[in-house]
Amino acid sequence: MPGWRPNDGSAAQTIAAAYRSLAGYASRLADTDGMAPEPHTFAAMSPPVDDPHPFAHAGAVLVFQALFDEAERIRASLASVATEQRRIAPTQSSGAPTLPLLCGRALTEIATALEDGRDPNEEREPIWTPIDHAMAGLPQSAAVDALLGQIRAAWRTAGLLSSSANRDARPSRLTPLRPRPPIRDAFTTLRANLTLESTAFRHALRLAAAIAVSTTIYRVMRLQRGYWMPLTALLVLKPEFHDTFARGVARIAGTILGAGVATLIVRELAPGASALTILVLAFAWGCYAVFRMNYTLFTISVTGYVVFILMLGGVGEMAAATSRAIDTIVGGLLALAIYAIWPTWAAATVPSALAAMLDAHGRYVGVLLDSYASAVMPDLGRLAHLRADARLARSNFEAAVERMLVEPSRRGGLRSRTAVGLLAALRRHALAALALHAGVERGIDRPAPGMSRLSAEMQTSLALLADAVRSSTPPPPLPPLRQTQLALGKSVSLLLGEETDLMVDGVNTIADLLRREL
C-alpha cells in the first residue's frame, strides 16, 4: 500500500507487538486458570488515528485502525474463552489443548507478516486445517467461534498492508484482502459523488463560486496581477472549518508580514540585481523549508519571493508588495465569507451520515446475498446502482469524519476514535461485498443453502445499528450472525464462505464500537 514501509518502527511494529502479546497468551491459555491477558502492551498503545504515521496513506491508517480494533476484540474473546476452559477441557478430543496453541500460531504469523510487510501464510507450518480438525471434536462455543472469526478477519486484513513485491502468489487457505486498483477506485468514487447529496460535490460548487466571483472582480476592475485573488481563494477555501479559517488567517497575516519584510529590506539595503537574485533564492528556499512546518511562515516566504522576483522584472517594490497584499487579502476574505455564508459543521452530520451508510449497505448486501441464495442472476443494473449508493454513503461518512476531526467543537458527533474504527470496519465489509459482487457478475452455478437466512439477519442487523445511531441508544442484541454463517459450512463456495465471514466480523465490530460509544 502506498505510503507504508515495513520495518519503519512505527504503527506496524506497535500493532505487531500487540498480536505477539495475544499469541503468547493464547499459547498459554490452558495454564492461565481464567486470568485475563496482560494489560501492559495494550495500555501503552494509542489508536493509529490518534498518532498516525507521518508518511502513511489515509487508507493505510484505516487498515492499522482495523487491526487495532480487531486486536482489542481478540483480547476480549481470549479472556472469554479462558473462562470456558473448565467446560471445554474435559472433552475427550485432543482439540481442547491444541486449539489455543494453533490460535497462538496464527496470531504470531499475523505479527510476523506485519513486521515483514508481507501476506500472512502457512509456509512454515500448517495452521487453518489443524484448527478445523481441533474444532471438530469440541462442543459448540459462541466464544470460540467469535475468536476464530476475529483471527480470520485480522489475517485477511493484514494483506492490505503488503507491498506488491511481497505478495504471495501461491494459493492460500484464507485469501488476503487487496486494495482496489487506484485509478479504477478513483473513477468509481468520482461517479458516485456526482450528485448534490455528496459532501465533496457541494464543496466543489462552493469552490467554483469563489473562483468565479474573485476572477470576475479582478477582470472587471482590470487589476494588474489580480490573479492572486482567485488563487488565494482556491488555496484558502477547504471543506473543513479548521483548514479554511486557519489557512485564511495565516495567509492574510503572512502576506502582510511578508510584504512588510520585503519593503523593509529594500528600503534599508537597496539591493542591486545580484543581491535581488540571492534574496529570490533565499526566500524560495524558505518556501520549501517551512511549507509543512508553518503556513504563516510559508506565506511570508512566498510573498518575499514574489516581490523580489517582480523587482528583477522591473516592478517597483512598493507596487509589487501592495498589489500582492491587496489581492491576497481580498481573495482570503472572500473565501472566508463564502464559507461563513454556506458552512458545513461535520460533527452534527456524522451520526446521520453513519445511519445513511448502514442503510445503504443493508440494501446492497441484501440483494447481493439473496442472489447467492437463489442462484438467479439479479438485475445487474439495479445491483450496480445499489453499489453506487453504498459507495456514495461511505464517501459522505468519510468526508464528515475527516472534517469532524479538525473542528473546534464536536457536540452531537461521535468520538474520533469510534468514528475511524467504524469507518475501518465498514471498509472491510465493503471489500467483502465487492468480491461477492464480482462473483455475481461471473455467474452463480448453484443456490447456497442457508444464505437466505444470513441475508435476512445481515439486513436486520444493519437496520438495528442504523436505528441505534439515529436514536443515540446502544444497539440491541443482534441476530446470531456468526452461528448462521458457520452453519453454511462446506455447502457454499470458498469465496462465499470467506467473504461472508469477513462481513459478519465487520458488522459485529460495528456493534461493539457503538455499544462502547452510545
C-alpha positions as CSV (number, residue, x, y, z in Angstrom):
1,M,0.0,0.0,0.0
2,P,1.4,3.4,-0.9
3,G,2.9,5.4,2.0
4,W,3.7,2.4,4.2
5,R,7.0,0.8,4.6
6,P,7.8,-2.3,6.6
7,N,10.3,-2.2,9.4
8,D,9.8,1.5,10.0
9,G,9.4,1.1,13.8
10,S,6.0,2.8,13.9
11,A,2.4,1.7,13.6
12,A,3.0,-1.7,12.1
13,Q,5.6,-2.6,14.7
14,T,3.4,-1.4,17.5
15,I,0.4,-3.4,16.3
16,A,2.6,-6.4,15.6
17,A,3.7,-6.3,19.3
18,A,0.1,-6.4,20.3
19,Y,-0.6,-9.5,18.3
20,R,2.6,-11.2,19.7
21,S,1.3,-10.5,23.2
22,L,-2.0,-12.1,22.2
23,A,-0.2,-15.0,20.7
24,G,1.7,-15.6,23.9
25,Y,-1.5,-15.5,26.0
26,A,-3.3,-17.9,23.6
27,S,-0.4,-20.4,23.7
28,R,-0.6,-20.4,27.5
29,L,-4.3,-20.4,27.7
30,A,-4.6,-23.8,29.3
31,D,-2.4,-22.6,32.2
32,T,-4.0,-19.2,32.8
33,D,-6.7,-20.5,35.1
34,G,-9.1,-17.9,33.8
35,M,-6.7,-15.0,34.2
36,A,-7.2,-12.1,31.7
37,P,-4.4,-11.2,29.1
38,E,-1.6,-9.0,30.4
39,P,-2.7,-5.3,30.1
40,H,0.6,-3.6,29.7
41,T,1.1,-3.9,25.9
42,F,-2.4,-2.6,25.2
43,A,-2.2,0.1,27.8
44,A,0.9,1.5,26.2
45,M,-0.7,1.6,22.7
46,S,-2.6,4.5,21.3
47,P,-5.1,4.2,18.4
48,P,-3.4,4.8,15.0
49,V,-5.9,7.7,14.4
50,D,-4.5,9.5,17.4
51,D,-0.9,9.1,16.3
52,P,-0.8,8.3,12.6
53,H,2.4,7.6,10.7
54,P,3.6,10.9,9.2
55,F,4.1,9.3,5.8
56,A,1.1,7.0,5.8
57,H,-1.6,7.0,3.2
58,A,-5.0,7.6,4.6
59,G,-6.0,4.1,3.6
60,A,-3.1,2.6,5.5
61,V,-4.2,4.4,8.7
62,L,-7.6,2.9,8.3
63,V,-6.1,-0.6,7.9
64,F,-3.9,0.0,11.1
65,Q,-7.1,1.1,12.9
66,A,-8.9,-2.0,11.8
67,L,-6.1,-4.3,13.0
68,F,-6.0,-2.3,16.3
69,D,-9.8,-2.8,16.8
70,E,-9.5,-6.4,15.9
71,A,-6.7,-6.9,18.4
72,E,-8.8,-5.5,21.2
73,R,-11.7,-7.7,20.3
74,I,-9.4,-10.8,20.1
75,R,-8.1,-9.9,23.6
76,A,-11.6,-9.8,25.0
77,S,-12.5,-13.1,23.2
78,L,-9.4,-14.8,24.5
79,A,-10.4,-13.8,28.0
80,S,-13.9,-15.1,27.4
81,V,-12.5,-18.4,26.1
82,A,-10.3,-18.7,29.2
83,T,-13.3,-18.7,31.4
84,E,-14.8,-21.6,29.4
85,Q,-11.7,-23.8,29.9
86,R,-13.4,-25.9,32.6
87,R,-16.2,-26.8,30.2
88,I,-14.0,-27.4,27.2
89,A,-11.0,-29.1,28.8
90,P,-12.8,-32.3,30.0
91,T,-13.7,-33.3,26.4
92,Q,-12.0,-36.4,25.1
93,S,-10.9,-34.6,21.9
94,S,-7.3,-33.6,21.6
95,G,-8.6,-30.4,20.1
96,A,-9.1,-28.9,23.6
97,P,-5.4,-28.4,24.4
98,T,-4.4,-28.0,20.7
99,L,-6.7,-25.2,19.7
100,P,-5.2,-22.4,21.9
101,L,-1.7,-23.3,20.6
102,L,-3.0,-23.1,17.0
103,C,-4.6,-19.7,17.7
104,G,-1.3,-18.5,19.1
105,R,0.4,-19.8,16.0
106,A,-2.0,-17.8,13.8
107,L,-1.5,-14.6,15.8
108,T,2.2,-15.0,15.7
109,E,2.1,-15.3,11.9
110,I,0.0,-12.1,11.7
111,A,2.6,-10.3,13.8
112,T,5.5,-11.6,11.7
113,A,3.7,-10.6,8.4
114,L,3.1,-7.1,9.7
115,E,6.8,-6.7,10.6
116,D,7.9,-8.1,7.3
117,G,5.4,-6.2,5.1
118,R,4.0,-9.4,3.5
119,D,0.9,-11.6,3.5
120,P,0.4,-14.0,6.4
121,N,0.9,-17.5,5.1
122,E,1.3,-21.1,6.3
123,E,4.8,-21.7,4.7
124,R,6.5,-22.6,8.0
125,E,3.7,-24.8,9.4
126,P,0.0,-25.5,8.8
127,I,-2.5,-23.5,10.8
128,W,-6.0,-23.5,9.5
129,T,-6.5,-27.1,8.6
130,P,-5.3,-28.2,12.0
131,I,-7.7,-25.6,13.5
132,D,-10.6,-27.3,11.6
133,H,-9.6,-30.7,13.0
134,A,-9.3,-29.3,16.5
135,M,-12.8,-27.7,16.3
136,A,-14.4,-30.9,15.0
137,G,-14.3,-32.6,18.4
138,L,-15.1,-29.6,20.6
139,P,-18.6,-28.7,21.9
140,Q,-20.3,-25.7,20.3
141,S,-18.9,-22.5,21.9
142,A,-20.0,-18.9,20.8
143,A,-16.8,-17.5,22.4
144,V,-14.6,-19.8,20.4
145,D,-16.5,-19.2,17.2
146,A,-16.2,-15.4,17.7
147,L,-12.5,-15.7,18.4
148,L,-11.7,-17.7,15.3
149,G,-13.8,-15.3,13.2
150,Q,-11.8,-12.3,14.5
151,I,-8.5,-14.0,13.9
152,R,-9.5,-14.8,10.3
153,A,-10.5,-11.2,9.8
154,A,-7.2,-9.9,11.2
155,W,-5.3,-12.5,9.0
156,R,-7.0,-11.3,5.8
157,T,-6.9,-7.6,6.7
158,A,-3.1,-7.7,7.2
159,G,-2.9,-8.5,3.4
160,L,-3.9,-4.9,2.7
161,L,-0.6,-3.7,4.0
162,S,1.7,-6.0,2.0
163,S,3.6,-4.4,-0.8
164,S,3.1,-5.8,-4.3
165,A,6.6,-7.3,-4.3
166,N,5.9,-9.2,-1.1
167,R,2.6,-10.6,-2.1
168,D,2.4,-14.4,-2.1
169,A,1.3,-15.6,-5.5
170,R,0.6,-19.1,-4.2
171,P,-3.0,-20.1,-3.3
172,S,-3.8,-19.6,0.3
173,R,-6.5,-21.1,2.6
174,L,-7.5,-17.6,3.6
175,T,-7.3,-15.1,0.7
176,P,-5.8,-11.8,1.8
177,L,-7.8,-8.7,1.2
178,R,-6.5,-6.5,-1.6
179,P,-7.0,-2.8,-2.2
180,R,-8.8,-1.9,-5.4
181,P,-6.7,-0.6,-8.3
182,P,-6.3,3.2,-7.6
183,I,-7.4,4.5,-10.9
184,R,-10.5,2.3,-11.0
185,D,-11.2,3.1,-7.4
186,A,-10.9,6.9,-8.1
187,F,-13.3,6.8,-11.1
188,T,-15.8,4.7,-9.1
189,T,-15.7,7.3,-6.3
190,L,-16.0,10.2,-8.7
191,R,-19.1,8.7,-10.4
192,A,-20.7,8.1,-7.0
193,N,-20.1,11.7,-5.9
194,L,-21.6,13.4,-8.9
195,T,-24.7,14.4,-7.0
196,L,-25.8,17.2,-4.7
197,E,-26.1,14.7,-1.9
198,S,-22.3,14.4,-1.9
199,T,-20.3,16.5,0.6
200,A,-17.4,16.6,-1.8
201,F,-19.6,17.8,-4.7
202,R,-21.1,20.5,-2.6
203,H,-17.7,21.8,-1.7
204,A,-16.7,21.7,-5.4
205,L,-19.6,24.0,-6.1
206,R,-18.7,26.3,-3.3
207,L,-15.1,26.4,-4.6
208,A,-16.3,27.1,-8.1
209,A,-18.4,30.0,-6.9
210,A,-15.4,31.5,-5.0
211,I,-13.2,31.3,-8.1
212,A,-15.8,32.7,-10.4
213,V,-16.6,35.7,-8.1
214,S,-12.9,36.5,-7.4
215,T,-12.0,36.2,-11.1
216,T,-14.9,38.5,-12.1
217,I,-13.8,41.1,-9.6
218,Y,-10.2,41.4,-10.9
219,R,-11.2,41.2,-14.5
220,V,-13.9,43.9,-14.2
221,M,-11.6,46.1,-12.2
222,R,-8.7,45.5,-14.5
223,L,-6.3,44.8,-11.6
224,Q,-2.7,44.1,-12.5
225,R,-1.6,40.7,-11.3
226,G,-5.1,40.3,-9.9
227,Y,-4.8,36.5,-10.5
228,W,-3.6,36.4,-6.9
229,M,-7.2,36.9,-5.8
230,P,-8.7,33.7,-7.2
231,L,-5.5,31.8,-6.5
232,T,-5.8,32.8,-2.8
233,A,-9.5,31.8,-2.7
234,L,-8.5,28.5,-4.2
235,L,-5.8,27.8,-1.6
236,V,-7.8,29.1,1.4
237,L,-11.2,27.6,0.9
238,K,-11.3,24.0,2.2
239,P,-14.1,21.5,3.1
240,E,-13.0,21.7,6.7
241,F,-13.7,24.5,9.2
242,H,-10.3,24.4,10.7
243,D,-8.3,24.4,7.4
244,T,-10.4,27.2,5.9
245,F,-10.2,29.7,8.8
246,A,-6.7,28.8,10.0
247,R,-5.3,28.9,6.5
248,G,-7.2,32.1,5.6
249,V,-6.0,34.0,8.6
250,A,-2.5,32.6,8.2
251,R,-2.3,33.6,4.5
252,I,-3.6,37.1,5.1
253,A,-1.3,37.7,8.1
254,G,1.7,36.1,6.3
255,T,1.1,38.2,3.2
256,I,1.0,41.5,5.2
257,L,4.1,40.5,7.2
258,G,5.9,39.3,4.1
259,A,5.2,42.5,2.2
260,G,6.4,44.5,5.2
261,V,9.6,42.4,5.5
262,A,10.3,42.8,1.7
263,T,9.7,46.5,1.8
264,L,12.0,47.0,4.9
265,I,14.8,45.0,3.2
266,V,14.5,47.1,0.1
267,R,14.4,50.4,2.0
268,E,17.3,49.6,4.3
269,L,19.6,47.6,2.0
270,A,18.7,48.9,-1.5
271,P,19.7,45.6,-3.2
272,G,21.0,45.5,-6.7
273,A,20.4,42.8,-9.3
274,S,22.8,40.3,-7.7
275,A,21.5,40.9,-4.2
276,L,17.9,40.5,-5.5
277,T,18.9,37.2,-7.1
278,I,20.3,36.0,-3.8
279,L,17.1,37.2,-2.0
280,V,14.9,35.3,-4.5
281,L,16.8,32.1,-3.9
282,A,16.8,32.6,-0.1
283,F,13.0,33.2,0.0
284,A,12.4,30.3,-2.4
285,W,14.4,28.0,-0.1
286,G,12.3,29.3,2.8
287,C,9.2,28.3,1.0
288,Y,10.3,24.7,0.7
289,A,11.9,24.6,4.2
290,V,8.8,25.8,6.2
291,F,5.9,24.6,3.9
292,R,5.0,21.7,6.2
293,M,6.0,23.4,9.4
294,N,4.0,26.6,9.5
295,Y,1.7,28.1,6.8
296,T,2.2,31.7,8.0
297,L,6.0,31.4,7.6
298,F,5.4,29.8,4.2
299,T,3.3,32.7,3.1
300,I,5.9,35.3,4.4
301,S,8.5,33.5,2.3
302,V,6.4,33.2,-0.8
303,T,5.4,36.9,-0.6
304,G,9.0,37.9,-0.3
305,Y,9.9,35.7,-3.2
306,V,7.2,37.2,-5.4
307,V,8.1,40.8,-4.5
308,F,11.8,40.3,-5.3
309,I,11.3,38.4,-8.5
310,L,8.9,41.1,-9.7
311,M,11.5,43.7,-8.8
312,L,14.0,41.8,-11.0
313,G,11.5,42.2,-13.8
314,G,11.4,46.0,-13.3
315,V,8.4,46.4,-11.0
316,G,8.9,48.7,-8.0
317,E,8.9,47.1,-4.6
318,M,6.0,49.1,-3.3
319,A,3.8,48.4,-6.3
320,A,4.7,44.7,-6.1
321,A,4.2,44.4,-2.3
322,T,1.0,46.4,-2.3
323,S,-0.5,44.5,-5.3
324,R,0.3,41.2,-3.7
325,A,-1.1,42.2,-0.3
326,I,-4.3,43.7,-1.5
327,D,-5.2,40.8,-3.9
328,T,-4.3,38.2,-1.3
329,I,-6.4,39.9,1.4
330,V,-9.4,40.3,-0.8
331,G,-9.2,36.7,-2.0
332,G,-8.8,35.4,1.5
333,L,-11.6,37.4,2.9
334,L,-13.8,36.3,0.0
335,A,-13.1,32.6,0.8
336,L,-13.9,33.2,4.5
337,A,-17.1,35.0,3.6
338,I,-18.3,32.2,1.3
339,Y,-17.6,29.6,4.0
340,A,-19.4,31.7,6.6
341,I,-22.4,32.0,4.3
342,W,-22.5,28.3,3.5
343,P,-20.8,26.5,6.4
344,T,-20.6,22.8,6.9
345,W,-20.4,21.6,10.5
346,A,-19.4,18.0,10.2
347,A,-19.9,16.9,13.8
348,A,-23.6,17.2,13.7
349,T,-23.8,15.3,10.4
350,V,-21.7,12.3,11.3
351,P,-24.4,10.3,13.1
352,S,-26.9,10.8,10.2
353,A,-24.2,10.0,7.6
354,L,-23.3,6.8,9.5
355,A,-27.0,5.8,9.7
356,A,-27.5,6.5,6.0
357,M,-24.4,4.5,5.2
358,L,-25.6,1.5,7.2
359,D,-29.0,1.7,5.5
360,A,-27.3,1.8,2.0
361,H,-25.1,-1.1,2.8
362,G,-28.1,-3.1,4.1
363,R,-30.0,-2.7,0.9
364,Y,-26.9,-3.5,-1.3
365,V,-25.9,-6.5,0.7
366,G,-29.4,-7.8,0.9
367,V,-29.8,-8.0,-2.8
368,L,-26.3,-9.4,-3.2
369,L,-26.7,-12.3,-0.7
370,D,-30.2,-13.1,-2.0
371,S,-28.7,-13.6,-5.4
372,Y,-26.4,-16.3,-4.0
373,A,-29.4,-17.8,-2.1
374,S,-31.5,-18.3,-5.2
375,A,-28.7,-18.6,-7.8
376,V,-30.9,-16.4,-10.1
377,M,-29.0,-13.6,-11.9
378,P,-30.2,-10.3,-10.5
379,D,-30.8,-7.1,-12.4
380,L,-27.1,-6.1,-12.7
381,G,-28.1,-2.5,-13.4
382,R,-30.0,-2.3,-10.2
383,L,-27.2,-4.0,-8.3
384,A,-24.7,-1.5,-9.7
385,H,-27.0,1.3,-8.7
386,L,-27.2,0.0,-5.1
387,R,-23.4,-0.4,-5.0
388,A,-23.0,3.2,-6.2
389,D,-25.5,4.4,-3.4
390,A,-23.5,2.5,-0.8
391,R,-20.2,3.9,-2.1
392,L,-21.7,7.4,-2.0
393,A,-22.9,7.0,1.5
394,R,-19.5,5.7,2.6
395,S,-17.8,8.7,0.9
396,N,-20.1,11.1,2.7
397,F,-19.3,9.5,6.0
398,E,-15.5,9.5,5.3
399,A,-15.7,13.2,4.4
400,A,-17.8,14.0,7.5
401,V,-15.3,12.2,9.8
402,E,-12.3,13.9,8.3
403,R,-13.9,17.3,8.8
404,M,-15.1,16.5,12.3
405,L,-11.6,15.6,13.4
406,V,-10.4,19.2,13.0
407,E,-13.5,21.2,14.1
408,P,-13.3,23.2,17.3
409,S,-16.4,21.6,18.7
410,R,-17.8,18.1,18.2
411,R,-21.0,18.3,20.2
412,G,-23.6,15.9,18.7
413,G,-20.9,13.8,17.0
414,L,-19.0,10.6,17.7
415,R,-15.6,10.4,19.3
416,S,-12.9,10.4,16.7
417,R,-11.6,7.0,17.9
418,T,-15.0,5.5,17.4
419,A,-15.7,7.2,14.1
420,V,-12.5,6.0,12.5
421,G,-13.0,2.5,13.9
422,L,-16.5,2.3,12.4
423,L,-15.1,3.5,9.0
424,A,-12.4,0.8,9.1
425,A,-14.9,-1.9,9.9
426,L,-17.3,-0.8,7.1
427,R,-14.4,-0.7,4.6
428,R,-13.7,-4.3,5.3
429,H,-17.4,-5.1,5.0
430,A,-17.5,-3.2,1.7
431,L,-14.4,-5.0,0.3
432,A,-16.0,-8.4,1.0
433,A,-19.2,-7.2,-0.7
434,L,-17.3,-6.1,-3.8
435,A,-15.7,-9.5,-4.0
436,L,-19.2,-11.1,-3.9
437,H,-20.4,-8.6,-6.5
438,A,-17.7,-9.8,-8.9
439,G,-18.8,-13.3,-8.3
440,V,-22.4,-12.5,-9.2
441,E,-21.2,-10.9,-12.4
442,R,-19.2,-14.1,-13.3
443,G,-22.4,-16.2,-12.7
444,I,-23.6,-18.3,-9.8
445,D,-23.6,-22.0,-10.5
446,R,-25.9,-23.3,-7.7
447,P,-28.0,-22.0,-4.8
448,A,-26.4,-21.6,-1.4
449,P,-28.4,-23.3,1.3
450,G,-28.9,-21.1,4.4
451,M,-27.9,-17.9,2.6
452,S,-31.5,-16.5,2.7
453,R,-31.3,-16.6,6.5
454,L,-27.9,-15.0,6.6
455,S,-29.1,-12.3,4.2
456,A,-32.2,-11.5,6.3
457,E,-30.1,-11.4,9.5
458,M,-27.5,-9.2,7.9
459,Q,-30.1,-6.7,6.8
460,T,-31.8,-6.8,10.2
461,S,-28.5,-6.2,12.0
462,L,-27.6,-3.2,9.8
463,A,-31.1,-1.8,10.2
464,L,-30.9,-2.2,14.0
465,L,-27.5,-0.5,14.1
466,A,-28.8,2.4,11.9
467,D,-31.8,2.9,14.3
468,A,-29.4,2.8,17.3
469,V,-27.3,5.6,15.7
470,R,-30.4,7.7,15.0
471,S,-31.8,7.3,18.5
472,S,-28.4,7.6,20.2
473,T,-29.0,4.4,22.1
474,P,-26.9,1.3,22.4
475,P,-27.7,-1.3,19.8
476,P,-29.9,-4.2,21.0
477,P,-28.7,-7.8,20.7
478,L,-28.2,-8.6,17.0
479,P,-29.3,-11.9,15.3
480,P,-26.8,-14.8,15.7
481,L,-24.8,-13.8,12.6
482,R,-21.7,-15.8,13.5
483,Q,-23.7,-19.0,14.1
484,T,-25.7,-18.6,10.9
485,Q,-22.5,-18.0,8.9
486,L,-20.8,-21.0,10.4
487,A,-23.8,-23.2,9.7
488,L,-23.2,-22.6,6.0
489,G,-20.2,-24.9,6.3
490,K,-18.9,-26.5,3.2
491,S,-22.2,-26.3,1.4
492,V,-21.1,-22.9,-0.1
493,S,-18.1,-22.0,-2.2
494,L,-14.8,-20.9,-0.7
495,L,-15.4,-17.3,-1.9
496,L,-18.8,-17.1,-0.3
497,G,-17.6,-18.6,2.9
498,E,-14.6,-16.3,3.3
499,E,-16.3,-13.1,2.3
500,T,-19.4,-13.6,4.5
501,D,-17.1,-14.5,7.4
502,L,-15.5,-11.1,6.9
503,M,-18.8,-9.3,6.6
504,V,-20.1,-10.9,9.8
505,D,-17.0,-9.8,11.6
506,G,-17.4,-6.3,10.3
507,V,-21.0,-6.0,11.5
508,N,-20.1,-7.4,14.9
509,T,-17.2,-4.9,15.2
510,I,-19.5,-2.0,14.4
511,A,-22.0,-3.2,17.0
512,D,-19.2,-3.5,19.6
513,L,-17.9,0.0,18.9
514,L,-21.4,1.6,19.1
515,R,-22.1,-0.1,22.4
516,R,-19.0,1.5,23.8
517,E,-19.9,4.9,22.4
518,L,-23.7,5.2,22.8
